[in-house]
Amino acid sequence: MSMDEFVQTLSDEQKAALIKALGGSTEVESRWQHEEPVSEAVDGVAKEKPETSRIKDVEDFTMHKKNDSGLPTNGRREQVRAKKNTWVDTGSEAKDVTTPEVSRTPRNRKPPAKKEVTCNVCGKKTKVNASIVYGEYYRCDSCTGR
């Protein structure tokens, strides 16, 4: 029994409950209720839209491969190769742009706080940034791999 045959055997209340349980998609609801084909009036003439085109839009997951780049393809992969740079700087671009003369911003930051620590492995004393040191046991850079 296919899904469409199963849905046709359901009552209207059961169909509504099924649609609500599946997430409330109205496209599925209209497909299973077998409504009359949608008609569109263009220039006073009513044209009927076939039911199959509406279903095809919902269920059509095919991908059509087109060559949008405009380049001819021979059906094979081509290796990417570097080509010679043909651009030449003539100086015509951004000729009117000038860099303003501005004084440099002074460095107002205070120097980092250093803390003198002793290596727990080799006993060497060094000054290290205080934010890096934590805990009782410090290892210097040469002893971290040991």
Number of C-alpha atoms within 10 A of each C-alpha: 5 6 8 10 10 9 15 13 10 12 10 12 9 12 17 14 12 15 16 13 10 10 8 13 11 10 12 13 16 11 13 14 12 10 10 11 13 12 12 12 9 8 6 7 9 11 12 12 13 12 14 9 11 14 13 10 9 10 9 9 8 6 6 6 6 7 9 6 7 7 7 7 10 7 6 6 7 8 6 6 6 6 6 6 6 5 6 6 6 6 7 7 8 7 7 6 7 7 5 6 6 6 6 6 6 6 6 6 6 6 6 10 10 14 14 11 20 16 17 14 14 11 12 11 12 12 11 15 12 13 10 9 15 8 5 7 11 17 18 18 8 10 12 10 7 6
